[in-house]
Amino acid sequence: MPIDNETRNRPSGDAARARTAAHGSAPTRHLGGRHDPGPAAGPGGGSPNIYHSSGDAIQRAGADAAAAAAALAADAPGIDKLRRMGLLSAWLDVAHAIGFDAFLVAWRTLSNHDALDGRGRIVVPLYTNFTRFERNEYVRSLLAAGKSDRDIIAAVKREFREILTPRSLRRIKRSPRMPA
């Protein structure tokens, strides 16, 4: 006799009672622990660490989080105006990330730039262009210091969490250096 999904997903017996006792909640109707809401989380949320390209952890202070929340609240009316005017969600995300006033300064600067095409648009390069440039500069500094290919590949993996292939390393060695 086949078991329907309703029966299959329902915890039963001792396991269901143990989960209820452990988590203080009723058993879920889904398979797997990831569906169980479990005990309530403490204050905060997310990862307490931010990692940058060198892999070092930077701890966020509680005061910084409170200041950021206050800044977001202050920016909310302006960002709501941007939303009502129909600005794309990507630009709304930028406004949230840097703040309403900074977004307006950036927008005004870009709007008055010579790089605008005939339709009032400007190309925003991908962020990976910057990270690749940063990685290549790091590789060049290691080459100038006389490091071996193996050491350079290991350093890039450690510092940028990226696999640098021998072929990519050869390309960096051949590429012209950008003026300082």
C-alpha positions as CSV (number, residue, x, y, z in Angstrom):
1,M,0.0,0.0,0.0
2,P,1.6,3.3,-1.1
3,I,2.1,6.0,1.6
4,D,0.7,9.4,0.7
5,N,2.8,12.6,1.2
6,E,0.7,13.7,4.1
7,T,1.6,10.5,6.1
8,R,5.2,10.5,4.9
9,N,6.0,14.0,6.1
10,R,4.3,13.7,9.5
11,P,6.8,12.9,12.3
12,S,5.5,10.2,14.5
13,G,6.1,8.5,17.8
14,D,9.1,9.0,20.0
15,A,11.0,11.1,17.5
16,A,8.2,13.6,17.2
17,R,7.9,13.9,21.0
18,A,11.6,14.2,21.4
19,R,11.8,17.1,18.9
20,T,8.9,18.8,20.5
21,A,10.6,18.6,23.9
22,A,14.0,19.7,22.6
23,H,12.7,22.7,20.6
24,G,9.7,23.6,22.5
25,S,7.6,23.6,19.4
26,A,5.2,21.4,17.6
27,P,6.6,18.9,15.2
28,T,6.8,20.1,11.6
29,R,5.1,18.6,8.7
30,H,8.3,18.5,6.6
31,L,11.2,16.1,6.3
32,G,14.6,17.2,7.6
33,G,15.6,19.4,10.5
34,R,16.1,22.4,8.3
35,H,12.3,22.9,8.2
36,D,12.0,22.9,12.0
37,P,11.9,26.5,13.3
38,G,13.7,25.4,16.4
39,P,14.3,27.7,19.4
40,A,14.1,31.4,18.8
41,A,17.4,33.0,17.7
42,G,19.1,35.5,19.9
43,P,19.4,39.2,19.0
44,G,21.3,40.2,15.8
45,G,21.5,37.8,13.0
46,G,23.6,36.9,10.1
47,S,27.4,36.4,10.4
48,P,29.2,38.5,13.0
49,N,32.2,38.6,10.7
50,I,32.9,40.4,7.5
51,Y,35.7,39.1,5.3
52,H,37.7,41.1,2.8
53,S,40.1,39.9,0.2
54,S,42.9,39.2,2.6
55,G,40.6,36.9,4.6
56,D,41.0,38.7,7.9
57,A,37.9,39.0,10.0
58,I,36.6,42.4,10.9
59,Q,34.2,42.4,13.9
60,R,31.2,44.6,13.7
61,A,30.5,46.7,16.8
62,G,27.0,46.9,18.3
63,A,27.2,50.7,18.1
64,D,28.0,50.6,14.4
65,A,24.9,48.4,13.8
66,A,22.7,50.8,15.7
67,A,24.1,53.8,13.8
68,A,23.5,52.0,10.5
69,A,19.9,51.2,11.5
70,A,19.4,54.9,12.3
71,A,20.9,56.0,9.0
72,L,18.6,53.5,7.1
73,A,15.6,54.9,8.9
74,A,16.6,58.5,8.0
75,D,17.1,57.5,4.4
76,A,13.8,55.6,4.1
77,P,11.6,58.6,2.9
78,G,14.1,59.4,0.2
79,I,14.5,55.9,-0.9
80,D,10.8,55.5,-1.0
81,K,10.7,58.5,-3.4
82,L,13.1,56.7,-5.6
83,R,10.9,53.6,-5.5
84,R,7.8,55.6,-6.3
85,M,9.5,57.2,-9.3
86,G,10.1,53.7,-10.7
87,L,13.9,53.4,-10.3
88,L,15.2,49.9,-10.9
89,S,15.7,47.7,-7.9
90,A,19.4,47.5,-8.6
91,W,19.7,51.2,-8.1
92,L,17.5,51.0,-5.0
93,D,19.9,48.5,-3.6
94,V,22.8,50.9,-4.2
95,A,20.8,53.7,-2.5
96,H,20.3,51.4,0.5
97,A,23.9,50.4,0.6
98,I,25.5,53.8,0.5
99,G,22.7,56.0,1.8
100,F,20.2,58.3,0.1
101,D,22.4,61.5,0.1
102,A,25.5,59.7,-1.2
103,F,23.4,58.0,-3.9
104,L,22.1,61.4,-5.1
105,V,25.7,62.8,-5.3
106,A,26.8,59.7,-7.3
107,W,23.7,60.0,-9.5
108,R,24.3,63.7,-10.2
109,T,28.0,63.1,-10.9
110,L,27.2,60.3,-13.4
111,S,24.4,62.3,-15.0
112,N,26.8,65.1,-15.8
113,H,29.7,63.0,-17.0
114,D,31.2,63.1,-20.5
115,A,31.0,59.3,-20.8
116,L,27.2,59.4,-21.2
117,D,26.0,57.9,-24.5
118,G,23.4,59.5,-26.7
119,R,20.6,58.1,-24.6
120,G,21.8,59.4,-21.3
121,R,23.3,56.1,-20.1
122,I,26.7,55.2,-18.8
123,V,28.3,51.8,-18.6
124,V,29.1,50.6,-15.0
125,P,31.8,48.0,-15.2
126,L,31.4,44.8,-13.2
127,Y,32.9,44.7,-9.7
128,T,34.9,41.6,-10.7
129,N,37.0,43.9,-13.0
130,F,38.3,45.6,-9.9
131,T,38.9,42.4,-7.9
132,R,40.8,40.9,-10.9
133,F,42.9,44.1,-11.2
134,E,43.6,43.9,-7.5
135,R,44.6,40.3,-7.7
136,N,46.9,40.9,-10.7
137,E,48.6,43.8,-8.9
138,Y,49.2,41.5,-6.0
139,V,50.7,38.8,-8.3
140,R,53.0,41.4,-9.9
141,S,54.2,42.4,-6.5
142,L,55.0,38.8,-5.7
143,L,56.8,38.4,-9.0
144,A,58.8,41.5,-8.3
145,A,59.8,40.0,-5.0
146,G,61.1,36.9,-6.8
147,K,58.5,34.5,-5.5
148,S,58.1,31.2,-7.4
149,D,55.1,30.3,-9.4
150,R,54.0,27.7,-6.8
151,D,54.3,30.3,-4.0
152,I,52.3,32.8,-6.0
153,I,49.5,30.4,-6.7
154,A,49.4,29.4,-3.0
155,A,49.4,33.0,-1.9
156,V,46.5,33.9,-4.3
157,K,44.5,31.0,-3.0
158,R,45.2,32.0,0.6
159,E,44.6,35.8,0.2
160,F,41.9,35.9,-2.5
161,R,40.3,32.4,-2.0
162,E,40.7,32.0,-5.7
163,I,42.4,29.3,-7.8
164,L,45.1,30.9,-10.1
165,T,46.0,28.5,-12.8
166,P,49.5,28.3,-14.2
167,R,48.1,29.5,-17.5
168,S,46.5,32.6,-15.9
169,L,49.8,33.3,-14.1
170,R,51.6,33.2,-17.5
171,R,49.1,35.7,-18.9
172,I,49.7,38.1,-16.0
173,K,53.4,37.8,-16.6
174,R,53.0,38.7,-20.3
175,S,50.5,41.5,-19.8
176,P,51.6,45.1,-20.0
177,R,51.8,46.8,-16.7
178,M,49.4,49.6,-16.0
179,P,51.0,53.0,-15.2
180,A,51.1,53.8,-11.6
